[in-house]
Amino acid sequence: MVKLIDVYPDEVANQPVLGGYQLMVSADIFRGRYRESFEQAKPVAADTPLEYRFSLPTANHVFLPGHRVMVQVQSSWFPLYDRNPQTFVPNIFWAKPGDYKKAVQRVYHAPGQASYIELPVVTP
């Protein structure tokens, strides 16, 4: 699950209720088990940087001066989308209570393993 968010400044002079507001600009969900192929599900290796390449839905949005860009990466979007058991099971809809485990998501910054997101920028 990846979300691109526009974070408003802590204080918005003409609209105080928007101070610090987080506006989701785009989001999408992608099952890690299909990162290499949609035909063959594979388990995700623990504690190993893996590449996930997919596009978020297009959104025409302008980040105004003083706003910040936030990216959230998470392993589930429950309750909007089904729960992720965090273990490899043949079909998540048949996951048993014991299949559900705690997960930790990491963002890497080591040379050659840096996490990144590419955003198109349109100049005026």
C-alpha positions, -999 to +999 in steps of 0.1 A: +000+000+000+015+033-011-001+068-005+011+101-018-001+129+006-001+167+005+007+179+040-006+215+046+015+239+067+009+239+105-009+272+101-031+282+072-040+319+077-073+321+059-085+286+069-072+277+104-089+243+104-066+231+075-035+236+096-015+203+093-042+187+072-031+157+052-047+154+018-044+120+001-035+128-035-031+093-049-029+058-035-028+022-047-024-013-033-002-040-048+002-075-035+039-082-029+034-119-038+029-108-074+059-085-076+076-107-102+046-121-121+008-121-119+008-158-129+031-171-101+027-160-065+060-160-045+067-153-009+083-120+001+118-126+016+122-111+051+148-085+058+158-082+022+154-051+000+131-059-029+121-037-059+084-030-063+076-011-095+041+001-102+023+034-110-001+052-087-033+065-103-026+098-121-037+129-103-033+165-114-022+182-082-001+213-073+018+212-040+016+249-030+045+267-013+049+257+024+032+223+018+052+191+022+051+158+003+044+127+025+047+091+013+032+063+034+041+027+027+022+001+047+014-036+044-024-033+046-053-009+041-077-027+064-107-022+067-109-006+032-092-036+017-088-072+031-063-079+058-028-090+050-018-121+071+020-112+066+027-148+059+027-166+026-005-187+023-020-202-009-050-178-007-053-150+018-091-155+019-084-189+036-058-176+061-062-190+096-058-169+127-023-184+132-012-171+098-015-135+109+018-121+121+032-087+130+052-070+101+078-043+100+081-021+068+116-007+061+128+022+040+164+017+029+189+044+023+222+024+017+240+030-016+225+008-042+195-001-020+179+033-015+141+035-015+127+060-038+096+072-056+096+090-089+072+119-094+067+137-126+071+175-123+055+199-148+071+233-151+049+263-158 
